[in-house]
Structure formats: C-alpha cells, structure tokens
C-alpha cells in the first residue's frame, strides 16, 4: 500500500471520525448554503448563542470555507476560551490551510484540560508529522495508545509512522495489534501483508492474508496482495 495514500486516508479518517456535526450529513452544497443563510439570519436577530456560531462554523467546514470557520471559532473562543469543539475544529480548519503551528497550539491547549481526548491526540500526531517532528509524533502516539489501548486506529497510526522511521519490526507488531482489535477491517491486514512483502517475507504475508480470509474478509479484496506474494 502506498504510504502517501495511506497517510491521506488516515487524515481523512480522523476528520470523519471526529467531526460530529449538528446537522445531518449531505453532499449537496446548495443545501449547506441555504442552511447558512438561515443561520446568519438567526445570528443577526438573536442574542449571543455559542450553539448558533458552532453550527455556522460547521457549515463553513462542509463548504470548505476554512477561514470563515476559523473566524467563527475565534468568536466562540473569545466567549469561551476552553470550548473543546472550537479548539478542535479550528485546528482542523488550520490544517487544511497548512497552518500547522496554529493547529498544534489549539490541540495542545485542548489537551491541557481534556488529556484523554482521542481525536485531538491523534490529530496532534498527524500535525507533528507535517511539521517534520516525527519523534514527537511517535511520543504522542505512544501516549495515545497508553490511554486508548483498545484502539485499532491508534495502533495503525503508530505503525504507519514507524514504517516511515524504518522501525519495521515495531510496525509489524502494531499492524498485528490493529488486526486483533478490528479483525474485519481489510486495511490493517493489507498494510501488515504489504510491509512483509516489502521485507521479502512473502510466506508470512500470505499467512496474514489467509488469516484475514478466515476472519471473513472477502478474498477478492486481497487478490492484489496475494499476487504480490507470488513474485
């Protein structure tokens, strides 16, 4: 599996996992624009409402209006400096604008009073990687796993970083743990097998794939990697 592709997938997964929008999900941008008009009218005619501003910012995110979302979250934080949603999603918006230092600051502030916030810790590790601070990112993922030892996502995130750092045996262990925690997810089996193939350990890779099939993962999803095992 292409490491760059997986990193993009991880970032996207973190965003989807953590973005609990107030409104129903839809891909219709006109729907969001119409909703935004309604909210703007409510904001203009109502006393201060944190909920309304958070909802408006959430729609800005849906429309990829990153700076507008950041401005809304800044307003919320003027009234509530420790609002976790505003800190987290402002960091999320800043990552899309490649303002990684600002994103890191908000995530660190959030973790001061919510140290077990899973999505914030995972996102911080991603941001640190973007800043080229991979050892700090690894330390962050180690802490995340200590706090959330039952999270397949955390093990997968650490495995991906360990692969970049050439810590292949550690990465193999973490892919295996991710598989154990989420046995029906093909991503982890494929990533585990792919690394074994890169290391020229094809028989082991085939066994990983065979075990995945036994767990109920369709063999058709794994044919590319079965083929690699034959080369």
C-alpha atoms as an extended CHARMM CRD file, in Angstrom:
* protein
*
       231  EXT
         1         1  UNK       CA              0.0000000000        0.0000000000        0.0000000000  PROA      1               0.0000000000
         2         2  UNK       CA              1.3250000000        3.4280000000       -0.9520000000  PROA      2               0.0000000000
         3         3  UNK       CA              2.4080000000        5.2140000000        2.2410000000  PROA      3               0.0000000000
         4         4  UNK       CA              1.3990000000        8.6560000000        0.9670000000  PROA      4               0.0000000000
         5         5  UNK       CA             -2.0310000000        7.3520000000        0.0540000000  PROA      5               0.0000000000
         6         6  UNK       CA             -2.4360000000        5.7780000000        3.4680000000  PROA      6               0.0000000000
         7         7  UNK       CA             -1.3850000000        8.9550000000        5.2560000000  PROA      7               0.0000000000
         8         8  UNK       CA             -4.0190000000       10.8720000000        3.3150000000  PROA      8               0.0000000000
         9         9  UNK       CA             -6.5260000000        8.2030000000        4.2330000000  PROA      9               0.0000000000
        10        10  UNK       CA             -5.5880000000        8.4480000000        7.8780000000  PROA      10              0.0000000000
        11        11  UNK       CA             -6.0330000000       12.2210000000        7.9360000000  PROA      11              0.0000000000
        12        12  UNK       CA             -9.3930000000       11.8640000000        6.2270000000  PROA      12              0.0000000000
        13        13  UNK       CA            -10.4390000000        9.1380000000        8.6320000000  PROA      13              0.0000000000
        14        14  UNK       CA             -9.5330000000       11.2570000000       11.6550000000  PROA      14              0.0000000000
        15        15  UNK       CA            -11.5530000000       14.1250000000       10.2490000000  PROA      15              0.0000000000
        16        16  UNK       CA            -14.5940000000       11.9530000000        9.5710000000  PROA      16              0.0000000000
        17        17  UNK       CA            -14.3180000000       10.1810000000       12.9020000000  PROA      17              0.0000000000
        18        18  UNK       CA            -14.1270000000       13.3540000000       14.9330000000  PROA      18              0.0000000000
        19        19  UNK       CA            -16.3720000000       15.7390000000       13.0210000000  PROA      19              0.0000000000
        20        20  UNK       CA            -19.7120000000       15.3150000000       14.7790000000  PROA      20              0.0000000000
        21        21  UNK       CA            -21.7270000000       17.9730000000       13.0100000000  PROA      21              0.0000000000
        22        22  UNK       CA            -25.0020000000       19.1440000000       14.4580000000  PROA      22              0.0000000000
        23        23  UNK       CA            -26.8050000000       18.9190000000       11.1320000000  PROA      23              0.0000000000
        24        24  UNK       CA            -27.4720000000       15.8430000000        9.0050000000  PROA      24              0.0000000000
        25        25  UNK       CA            -24.6980000000       14.8800000000        6.6140000000  PROA      25              0.0000000000
        26        26  UNK       CA            -25.2080000000       15.6360000000        2.9360000000  PROA      26              0.0000000000
        27        27  UNK       CA            -23.0060000000       16.3000000000       -0.0680000000  PROA      27              0.0000000000
        28        28  UNK       CA            -25.3980000000       18.8950000000       -1.5100000000  PROA      28              0.0000000000
        29        29  UNK       CA            -23.5120000000       22.2030000000       -1.3190000000  PROA      29              0.0000000000
        30        30  UNK       CA            -26.6770000000       24.1690000000       -2.1010000000  PROA      30              0.0000000000
        31        31  UNK       CA            -28.3250000000       22.6330000000        0.9440000000  PROA      31              0.0000000000
        32        32  UNK       CA            -25.4620000000       23.9010000000        3.0860000000  PROA      32              0.0000000000
        33        33  UNK       CA            -25.5670000000       27.3480000000        1.5040000000  PROA      33              0.0000000000
        34        34  UNK       CA            -29.2830000000       27.5980000000        2.1790000000  PROA      34              0.0000000000
        35        35  UNK       CA            -28.7330000000       26.4620000000        5.7570000000  PROA      35              0.0000000000
        36        36  UNK       CA            -26.0000000000       29.0670000000        6.1220000000  PROA      36              0.0000000000
        37        37  UNK       CA            -28.3870000000       31.8390000000        5.0840000000  PROA      37              0.0000000000
        38        38  UNK       CA            -30.9090000000       30.7250000000        7.6960000000  PROA      38              0.0000000000
        39        39  UNK       CA            -28.2570000000       30.6070000000       10.4060000000  PROA      39              0.0000000000
        40        40  UNK       CA            -26.8850000000       34.0210000000        9.5060000000  PROA      40              0.0000000000
        41        41  UNK       CA            -30.3680000000       35.4880000000        9.9250000000  PROA      41              0.0000000000
        42        42  UNK       CA            -30.7630000000       33.7580000000       13.2850000000  PROA      42              0.0000000000
        43        43  UNK       CA            -27.3820000000       35.0510000000       14.4330000000  PROA      43              0.0000000000
        44        44  UNK       CA            -28.2160000000       38.6000000000       13.3300000000  PROA      44              0.0000000000
        45        45  UNK       CA            -31.5380000000       38.6470000000       15.1910000000  PROA      45              0.0000000000
        46        46  UNK       CA            -30.6140000000       36.6960000000       18.3440000000  PROA      46              0.0000000000
        47        47  UNK       CA            -28.5530000000       37.3240000000       21.4440000000  PROA      47              0.0000000000
        48        48  UNK       CA            -25.1700000000       35.6450000000       21.5550000000  PROA      48              0.0000000000
        49        49  UNK       CA            -25.5090000000       31.8900000000       21.0430000000  PROA      49              0.0000000000
        50        50  UNK       CA            -22.4790000000       29.5980000000       21.1050000000  PROA      50              0.0000000000
        51        51  UNK       CA            -24.5580000000       26.8550000000       19.5320000000  PROA      51              0.0000000000
        52        52  UNK       CA            -25.5320000000       29.0000000000       16.5370000000  PROA      52              0.0000000000
        53        53  UNK       CA            -21.9320000000       30.0410000000       15.8950000000  PROA      53              0.0000000000
        54        54  UNK       CA            -20.6810000000       26.4540000000       16.1750000000  PROA      54              0.0000000000
        55        55  UNK       CA            -23.3520000000       25.3460000000       13.7240000000  PROA      55              0.0000000000
        56        56  UNK       CA            -22.3960000000       28.1250000000       11.3280000000  PROA      56              0.0000000000
        57        57  UNK       CA            -18.7290000000       27.1440000000       11.5610000000  PROA      57              0.0000000000
        58        58  UNK       CA            -19.6410000000       23.5050000000       10.9430000000  PROA      58              0.0000000000
        59        59  UNK       CA            -21.3580000000       24.5180000000        7.7110000000  PROA      59              0.0000000000
        60        60  UNK       CA            -18.3260000000       26.5860000000        6.7460000000  PROA      60              0.0000000000
        61        61  UNK       CA            -16.2890000000       23.4100000000        7.1280000000  PROA      61              0.0000000000
        62        62  UNK       CA            -18.7150000000       21.4820000000        4.9480000000  PROA      62              0.0000000000
        63        63  UNK       CA            -18.3280000000       24.1560000000        2.2760000000  PROA      63              0.0000000000
        64        64  UNK       CA            -14.5410000000       24.1590000000        2.7270000000  PROA      64              0.0000000000
        65        65  UNK       CA            -14.6720000000       27.7930000000        3.7820000000  PROA      65              0.0000000000
        66        66  UNK       CA            -11.7530000000       27.3040000000        6.1190000000  PROA      66              0.0000000000
        67        67  UNK       CA            -11.0590000000       30.9260000000        7.0280000000  PROA      67              0.0000000000
        68        68  UNK       CA            -14.7190000000       31.6820000000        7.7160000000  PROA      68              0.0000000000
        69        69  UNK       CA            -14.8160000000       28.6510000000       10.0270000000  PROA      69              0.0000000000
        70        70  UNK       CA            -11.6640000000       29.8080000000       11.7900000000  PROA      70              0.0000000000
        71        71  UNK       CA            -13.1720000000       33.2520000000       12.3240000000  PROA      71              0.0000000000
        72        72  UNK       CA            -16.3370000000       31.7350000000       13.8090000000  PROA      72              0.0000000000
        73        73  UNK       CA            -14.3660000000       29.5350000000       16.1770000000  PROA      73              0.0000000000
        74        74  UNK       CA            -12.3140000000       32.5510000000       17.2230000000  PROA      74              0.0000000000
        75        75  UNK       CA            -15.5480000000       34.3270000000       18.1760000000  PROA      75              0.0000000000
        76        76  UNK       CA            -16.6430000000       31.3350000000       20.2470000000  PROA      76              0.0000000000
        77        77  UNK       CA            -13.2610000000       31.1960000000       21.9800000000  PROA      77              0.0000000000
        78        78  UNK       CA            -13.4970000000       34.8790000000       22.8880000000  PROA      78              0.0000000000
        79        79  UNK       CA            -16.5800000000       33.9780000000       24.9130000000  PROA      79              0.0000000000
        80        80  UNK       CA            -15.4860000000       30.5040000000       25.9860000000  PROA      80              0.0000000000
        81        81  UNK       CA            -11.6730000000       30.1260000000       25.8660000000  PROA      81              0.0000000000
        82        82  UNK       CA            -11.8490000000       26.4270000000       26.7330000000  PROA      82              0.0000000000
        83        83  UNK       CA            -14.5930000000       25.3990000000       24.3470000000  PROA      83              0.0000000000
        84        84  UNK       CA            -13.3660000000       21.9860000000       23.1310000000  PROA      84              0.0000000000
        85        85  UNK       CA            -15.2900000000       21.9650000000       19.8460000000  PROA      85              0.0000000000
        86        86  UNK       CA            -13.9740000000       25.3750000000       18.8410000000  PROA      86              0.0000000000
        87        87  UNK       CA            -10.3800000000       24.4620000000       19.6750000000  PROA      87              0.0000000000
        88        88  UNK       CA            -10.5280000000       21.1220000000       17.9080000000  PROA      88              0.0000000000
        89        89  UNK       CA            -12.2320000000       22.2600000000       14.7350000000  PROA      89              0.0000000000
        90        90  UNK       CA            -10.2070000000       25.4400000000       14.4470000000  PROA      90              0.0000000000
        91        91  UNK       CA             -7.1640000000       23.1820000000       14.4740000000  PROA      91              0.0000000000
        92        92  UNK       CA             -8.8490000000       21.0330000000       11.8380000000  PROA      92              0.0000000000
        93        93  UNK       CA             -9.5020000000       24.0680000000        9.6220000000  PROA      93              0.0000000000
        94        94  UNK       CA             -5.9560000000       25.3400000000       10.0800000000  PROA      94              0.0000000000
        95        95  UNK       CA             -4.5220000000       22.0170000000        8.9320000000  PROA      95              0.0000000000
        96        96  UNK       CA             -6.3850000000       22.4650000000        5.6590000000  PROA      96              0.0000000000
        97        97  UNK       CA             -4.7360000000       25.8530000000        5.2860000000  PROA      97              0.0000000000
        98        98  UNK       CA             -1.3860000000       24.2680000000        6.1640000000  PROA      98              0.0000000000
        99        99  UNK       CA             -1.0700000000       26.4040000000        9.2850000000  PROA      99              0.0000000000
       100       100  UNK       CA              0.2900000000       23.5240000000       11.2550000000  PROA      100             0.0000000000
       101       101  UNK       CA              1.8230000000       25.5520000000       14.0730000000  PROA      101             0.0000000000
       102       102  UNK       CA             -1.5410000000       27.1620000000       14.7990000000  PROA      102             0.0000000000
       103       103  UNK       CA             -3.2530000000       23.7790000000       14.6740000000  PROA      103             0.0000000000
       104       104  UNK       CA             -0.7040000000       22.3510000000       17.0880000000  PROA      104             0.0000000000
       105       105  UNK       CA             -1.2570000000       25.2250000000       19.5180000000  PROA      105             0.0000000000
       106       106  UNK       CA             -5.0230000000       24.6610000000       19.6240000000  PROA      106             0.0000000000
       107       107  UNK       CA             -4.6560000000       20.9170000000       20.0570000000  PROA      107             0.0000000000
       108       108  UNK       CA             -2.1370000000       21.3810000000       22.8590000000  PROA      108             0.0000000000
       109       109  UNK       CA             -4.4760000000       23.8500000000       24.5730000000  PROA      109             0.0000000000
       110       110  UNK       CA             -7.3330000000       21.3780000000       24.3010000000  PROA      110             0.0000000000
       111       111  UNK       CA             -5.2660000000       18.5380000000       25.7390000000  PROA      111             0.0000000000
       112       112  UNK       CA             -4.3510000000       20.6020000000       28.7930000000  PROA      112             0.0000000000
       113       113  UNK       CA             -7.8790000000       20.2050000000       30.1560000000  PROA      113             0.0000000000
       114       114  UNK       CA             -9.0010000000       17.1430000000       28.1820000000  PROA      114             0.0000000000
       115       115  UNK       CA             -5.8510000000       14.9910000000       28.1790000000  PROA      115             0.0000000000
       116       116  UNK       CA             -7.7000000000       11.8420000000       27.0870000000  PROA      116             0.0000000000
       117       117  UNK       CA             -9.3050000000       13.4260000000       24.0160000000  PROA      117             0.0000000000
       118       118  UNK       CA             -8.5780000000       10.6790000000       21.4900000000  PROA      118             0.0000000000
       119       119  UNK       CA             -9.1730000000       12.6060000000       18.2770000000  PROA      119             0.0000000000
       120       120  UNK       CA             -7.1180000000       15.5640000000       19.4960000000  PROA      120             0.0000000000
       121       121  UNK       CA             -4.1530000000       13.3590000000       20.3470000000  PROA      121             0.0000000000
       122       122  UNK       CA             -4.3220000000       11.5150000000       17.0520000000  PROA      122             0.0000000000
       123       123  UNK       CA             -4.6760000000       14.7840000000       15.1510000000  PROA      123             0.0000000000
       124       124  UNK       CA             -1.7440000000       16.2800000000       17.0350000000  PROA      124             0.0000000000
       125       125  UNK       CA              0.4200000000       13.3550000000       15.9540000000  PROA      125             0.0000000000
       126       126  UNK       CA             -0.5860000000       13.9750000000       12.3270000000  PROA      126             0.0000000000
       127       127  UNK       CA              0.1980000000       17.6980000000       12.6580000000  PROA      127             0.0000000000
       128       128  UNK       CA              3.5930000000       16.9820000000       14.2160000000  PROA      128             0.0000000000
       129       129  UNK       CA              4.4220000000       14.7240000000       11.2790000000  PROA      129             0.0000000000
       130       130  UNK       CA              3.5150000000       17.5310000000        8.9030000000  PROA      130             0.0000000000
       131       131  UNK       CA              5.9020000000       19.7660000000       10.8320000000  PROA      131             0.0000000000
       132       132  UNK       CA              8.6720000000       17.1950000000       10.3890000000  PROA      132             0.0000000000
       133       133  UNK       CA              8.7420000000       16.3880000000       14.1190000000  PROA      133             0.0000000000
       134       134  UNK       CA              8.3560000000       12.6630000000       13.7430000000  PROA      134             0.0000000000
       135       135  UNK       CA              9.8950000000       11.6390000000       17.0580000000  PROA      135             0.0000000000
       136       136  UNK       CA              7.4960000000       13.9360000000       18.8990000000  PROA      136             0.0000000000
       137       137  UNK       CA              4.6770000000       12.4710000000       16.8390000000  PROA      137             0.0000000000
       138       138  UNK       CA              5.7730000000        8.9740000000       17.8610000000  PROA      138             0.0000000000
       139       139  UNK       CA              5.8510000000       10.0250000000       21.5110000000  PROA      139             0.0000000000
       140       140  UNK       CA              2.3360000000       11.3950000000       21.1220000000  PROA      140             0.0000000000
       141       141  UNK       CA              1.1030000000        8.1380000000       19.5980000000  PROA      141             0.0000000000
       142       142  UNK       CA              2.7630000000        6.1630000000       22.4000000000  PROA      142             0.0000000000
       143       143  UNK       CA              0.7990000000        8.2230000000       24.9250000000  PROA      143             0.0000000000
       144       144  UNK       CA             -2.3650000000        7.7960000000       22.8930000000  PROA      144             0.0000000000
       145       145  UNK       CA             -2.0170000000        4.0200000000       22.9640000000  PROA      145             0.0000000000
       146       146  UNK       CA             -1.3050000000        4.0440000000       26.6940000000  PROA      146             0.0000000000
       147       147  UNK       CA             -4.6110000000        5.8520000000       27.2020000000  PROA      147             0.0000000000
       148       148  UNK       CA             -6.5820000000        4.0300000000       24.4870000000  PROA      148             0.0000000000
       149       149  UNK       CA             -5.0950000000        0.5640000000       24.3240000000  PROA      149             0.0000000000
       150       150  UNK       CA             -8.2190000000       -0.8130000000       22.6500000000  PROA      150             0.0000000000
       151       151  UNK       CA             -7.9980000000        1.4670000000       19.6010000000  PROA      151             0.0000000000
       152       152  UNK       CA             -7.0670000000       -0.1790000000       16.3050000000  PROA      152             0.0000000000
       153       153  UNK       CA             -6.7930000000        3.2750000000       14.7380000000  PROA      153             0.0000000000
       154       154  UNK       CA             -4.1150000000        4.3430000000       17.2270000000  PROA      154             0.0000000000
       155       155  UNK       CA             -2.0260000000        1.2340000000       16.5360000000  PROA      155             0.0000000000
       156       156  UNK       CA             -2.4290000000        1.7500000000       12.7910000000  PROA      156             0.0000000000
       157       157  UNK       CA             -1.3480000000        5.3700000000       13.0650000000  PROA      157             0.0000000000
       158       158  UNK       CA              1.7430000000        4.3720000000       15.0220000000  PROA      158             0.0000000000
       159       159  UNK       CA              2.5370000000        1.5560000000       12.5980000000  PROA      159             0.0000000000
       160       160  UNK       CA              2.4000000000        3.9500000000        9.6760000000  PROA      160             0.0000000000
       161       161  UNK       CA              4.8020000000        6.3530000000       11.3800000000  PROA      161             0.0000000000
       162       162  UNK       CA              7.1200000000        3.5310000000       12.4430000000  PROA      162             0.0000000000
       163       163  UNK       CA              7.2550000000        2.4330000000        8.8190000000  PROA      163             0.0000000000
       164       164  UNK       CA              8.4180000000        5.9140000000        7.8380000000  PROA      164             0.0000000000
       165       165  UNK       CA             11.0560000000        5.7700000000       10.5730000000  PROA      165             0.0000000000
       166       166  UNK       CA             12.2380000000        2.3410000000        9.3330000000  PROA      166             0.0000000000
       167       167  UNK       CA             11.1440000000        0.7080000000       12.6000000000  PROA      167             0.0000000000
       168       168  UNK       CA              9.8100000000       -2.2450000000       10.6520000000  PROA      168             0.0000000000
       169       169  UNK       CA              9.5180000000       -4.8230000000       13.4340000000  PROA      169             0.0000000000
       170       170  UNK       CA              7.6620000000       -2.3650000000       15.6250000000  PROA      170             0.0000000000
       171       171  UNK       CA              5.3650000000       -1.5440000000       12.7080000000  PROA      171             0.0000000000
       172       172  UNK       CA              4.6410000000       -5.2360000000       12.1160000000  PROA      172             0.0000000000
       173       173  UNK       CA              3.6700000000       -5.6410000000       15.7660000000  PROA      173             0.0000000000
       174       174  UNK       CA              1.3370000000       -2.6560000000       15.6110000000  PROA      174             0.0000000000
       175       175  UNK       CA             -0.3540000000       -3.8290000000       12.4070000000  PROA      175             0.0000000000
       176       176  UNK       CA             -0.9380000000       -7.1680000000       14.1030000000  PROA      176             0.0000000000
       177       177  UNK       CA             -2.4670000000       -5.4500000000       17.1410000000  PROA      177             0.0000000000
       178       178  UNK       CA             -4.6880000000       -3.3710000000       14.8700000000  PROA      178             0.0000000000
       179       179  UNK       CA             -5.8570000000       -6.5610000000       13.1760000000  PROA      179             0.0000000000
       180       180  UNK       CA             -6.6430000000       -8.1640000000       16.5120000000  PROA      180             0.0000000000
       181       181  UNK       CA             -8.6830000000       -5.1620000000       17.6030000000  PROA      181             0.0000000000
       182       182  UNK       CA            -10.5350000000       -4.7610000000       14.2780000000  PROA      182             0.0000000000
       183       183  UNK       CA            -10.4370000000       -8.2140000000       12.6640000000  PROA      183             0.0000000000
       184       184  UNK       CA            -12.9690000000       -7.3790000000        9.9340000000  PROA      184             0.0000000000
       185       185  UNK       CA            -11.1560000000       -4.2930000000        8.6450000000  PROA      185             0.0000000000
       186       186  UNK       CA             -9.1860000000       -5.1910000000        5.4970000000  PROA      186             0.0000000000
       187       187  UNK       CA             -6.9680000000       -2.0940000000        5.7150000000  PROA      187             0.0000000000
       188       188  UNK       CA             -4.9470000000       -3.4620000000        8.5830000000  PROA      188             0.0000000000
       189       189  UNK       CA             -4.4350000000       -6.9190000000        7.0840000000  PROA      189             0.0000000000
       190       190  UNK       CA             -3.3980000000       -5.3880000000        3.7620000000  PROA      190             0.0000000000
       191       191  UNK       CA             -0.9700000000       -2.9870000000        5.4310000000  PROA      191             0.0000000000
       192       192  UNK       CA              0.5230000000       -5.7970000000        7.5200000000  PROA      192             0.0000000000
       193       193  UNK       CA              0.9270000000       -8.0400000000        4.4770000000  PROA      193             0.0000000000
       194       194  UNK       CA              2.2690000000       -5.2020000000        2.3450000000  PROA      194             0.0000000000
       195       195  UNK       CA              5.0680000000       -4.4620000000        4.7840000000  PROA      195             0.0000000000
       196       196  UNK       CA              6.0040000000       -8.1450000000        4.9510000000  PROA      196             0.0000000000
       197       197  UNK       CA              6.1490000000       -8.2170000000        1.1500000000  PROA      197             0.0000000000
       198       198  UNK       CA              8.4140000000       -5.1520000000        1.1240000000  PROA      198             0.0000000000
       199       199  UNK       CA             10.6630000000       -7.0020000000        3.5790000000  PROA      199             0.0000000000
       200       200  UNK       CA             10.6870000000      -10.0340000000        1.2290000000  PROA      200             0.0000000000
       201       201  UNK       CA              8.8230000000      -12.1710000000        3.7740000000  PROA      201             0.0000000000
       202       202  UNK       CA              6.2170000000      -13.3870000000        1.3280000000  PROA      202             0.0000000000
       203       203  UNK       CA              5.2680000000      -16.6180000000        3.0560000000  PROA      203             0.0000000000
       204       204  UNK       CA              4.4530000000      -14.7000000000        6.2190000000  PROA      204             0.0000000000
       205       205  UNK       CA              2.4950000000      -12.1990000000        4.1510000000  PROA      205             0.0000000000
       206       206  UNK       CA              0.4360000000      -14.9790000000        2.6150000000  PROA      206             0.0000000000
       207       207  UNK       CA             -0.3540000000      -16.3610000000        6.0560000000  PROA      207             0.0000000000
       208       208  UNK       CA             -1.5500000000      -12.9120000000        7.1450000000  PROA      208             0.0000000000
       209       209  UNK       CA             -3.8490000000      -12.8000000000        4.1130000000  PROA      209             0.0000000000
       210       210  UNK       CA             -5.1070000000      -16.3370000000        4.7190000000  PROA      210             0.0000000000
       211       211  UNK       CA             -5.9470000000      -15.4530000000        8.3130000000  PROA      211             0.0000000000
       212       212  UNK       CA             -7.7980000000      -12.3650000000        7.1160000000  PROA      212             0.0000000000
       213       213  UNK       CA             -9.9210000000      -14.5300000000        4.8070000000  PROA      213             0.0000000000
       214       214  UNK       CA            -10.6740000000      -16.8860000000        7.6890000000  PROA      214             0.0000000000
       215       215  UNK       CA            -11.8990000000      -13.8920000000        9.6890000000  PROA      215             0.0000000000
       216       216  UNK       CA            -14.4310000000      -13.1240000000        6.9720000000  PROA      216             0.0000000000
       217       217  UNK       CA            -12.6300000000      -10.5580000000        4.8160000000  PROA      217             0.0000000000
       218       218  UNK       CA            -13.5140000000      -11.3160000000        1.1660000000  PROA      218             0.0000000000
       219       219  UNK       CA            -10.5790000000      -12.8320000000       -0.6820000000  PROA      219             0.0000000000
       220       220  UNK       CA            -11.4260000000      -10.7170000000       -3.7070000000  PROA      220             0.0000000000
       221       221  UNK       CA            -10.3560000000       -7.6280000000       -1.7710000000  PROA      221             0.0000000000
       222       222  UNK       CA             -6.9290000000       -9.1460000000       -1.1940000000  PROA      222             0.0000000000
       223       223  UNK       CA             -6.0860000000      -10.5120000000       -4.6420000000  PROA      223             0.0000000000
       224       224  UNK       CA             -3.5660000000       -7.7700000000       -5.4100000000  PROA      224             0.0000000000
       225       225  UNK       CA             -1.5370000000       -8.7390000000       -2.3630000000  PROA      225             0.0000000000
       226       226  UNK       CA             -1.9040000000      -12.4580000000       -2.9550000000  PROA      226             0.0000000000
       227       227  UNK       CA             -0.4530000000      -11.8000000000       -6.4080000000  PROA      227             0.0000000000
       228       228  UNK       CA              2.4740000000       -9.8940000000       -4.8820000000  PROA      228             0.0000000000
       229       229  UNK       CA              3.2160000000      -12.8960000000       -2.6790000000  PROA      229             0.0000000000
       230       230  UNK       CA              3.9000000000      -14.9940000000       -5.8090000000  PROA      230             0.0000000000
       231       231  UNK       CA              6.5440000000      -12.7040000000       -7.2770000000  PROA      231             0.0000000000
